């Protein structure tokens, strides 16, 4: 890709992952790829208002009908169009699971599916709108690539990579506007390689994805200040997962920890466990995330605290396990 969107971490952070992908990158790459965008009543919610006005012939709102969204997307993509379909992550993954499996998985139709408001982003909408199963579901679909950026800047990198693939991709966007910055400077992105974003020793290795990378960075700084050696690995691609980096970074570690804004069953923690068990790794693994239960509804911070996903809670869990 010769012409790339200029990287500005501070500006991208202000818009958040949704805003910078749909409000900036999508418009920037429209002509190069002749992109068609489809959504289920998320034109405003995803930040597509300007794209809709500027490219009305390349925008389709199918209403609150996510299964139809997948069918129409598959039809257009099968005719050679570069299609980007977006909906709430909970409905795109759960309500649309069968069409995604049949069209994008089995038929290998190369569409880009973007789940917005993943994890607990929809706060007071409650458990019906929390996307805590999407990684688990998408991981079961053959031929599906799964990308989960850590911040707004990486969200653009992920989207650029997806545009160049000729295979189905699920992108999980997390957080809101003023998204914390993990990557302050521009960088070369390879979806096949996990990123070591903090490297201060090897007692504890934190594997994190999406919104939890920043939380894990803060936890790592706190642990390091107390004398623990810590690494933080950004697992921005859950499928295909970077097995080589996972096994390399846990060598000699006392504890591996997965951190995800997702159920611990089937998501990042399960993916890391599969890699470790296949190679008979001797390092212990602790999976932090949403346990096998529904959460009490509240604001975002309350939901993270309730599920042990704030830096302070992560630190407490690690210290308890190490003791």
Phi, psi and omega in degrees: 000111187283312185262114185242150176297133181297135183273120177221095189301318182294314180295315181298321178301319181300320182280338183079173183297313178301309187297318184284329177286309186275331182268341183236297187297319182299315179292321182298320185262003184304308184293322182296324184247358183051058186285139169247132184248134179232146181210161175253083175061030181242025180302312180282315184298327180271350182087033184260007186302315182291320178298318180301318181287323185280326183231064185299332181280353179244020182232132181227123174250111185270001182081189183281078184206072188295327178293320175296324178305316180292321180295315180293318177301314180298321180296313179294318181295325180291342176268006174101001179278146174277107187253135174240119180244134181226146176200173174304135185303324181296319183277326179298321183275318186272304182294330185258012189303312183297312177300321178297315179300315185287311186279308185277324180278295185293314182273352177056041177285124190277069177259155175258117180255127183239115176269120179259162178056047180285171181062227183262018188303330183269014169027264188285355173290338173091184187299334179294339183247001176281132179262090184241002179243354192297319180295318180300313181294312183294331179295335182279350185269117177301147176075002182266129171266137183237121183239136185221089186291151183276329180213183185293322178297316179290333177300321177294317179300317179298316180295318177300318179296318181297322180299331183272352180274149175247051183206162180291141182225137171248122178251125181257107179266138183229167178078182180233202176293163186056046179292128180303143183272127173257324182243091183290336182244155178299152182206158176279130185252130174231111186297342183276351184241125175291156184250127171276108186258352176208129186217088181227057179111183191220022176290314184233133176243116180263116174262119184229160177219150176058225185300338184278353177293314179296316179300321180290325176299315179296319178296321180297318178298320179293316178296318180296323179294341178261009174098004178271138172277128188223143169237150173235126180245124177275106176269082183278345176236113181270344177204116359285134183277149183278086183297320183301313181293319179303310182292324179295315187284337179272354181299119179085357181282154177276327185209132170256141183227129172259139183228120184211145174271070191191160173302143180290338179275116173096347183264222183300314182301319178293321180296317178294319179299321179297319179295313183293318183290327180296332179255009179054044180296138182271348178292140177284151178237129172246128183258115177255135181167202179277121181287186187282067183198159173271156186260154170287132184292141178183192179284173189299313181298319179297320180293320177295315180298317181300328184254014175070033187246012171273160179307317181297319180290323178297314179301314181299318180295317180296313181296322179295318180293320181292333181280000000 
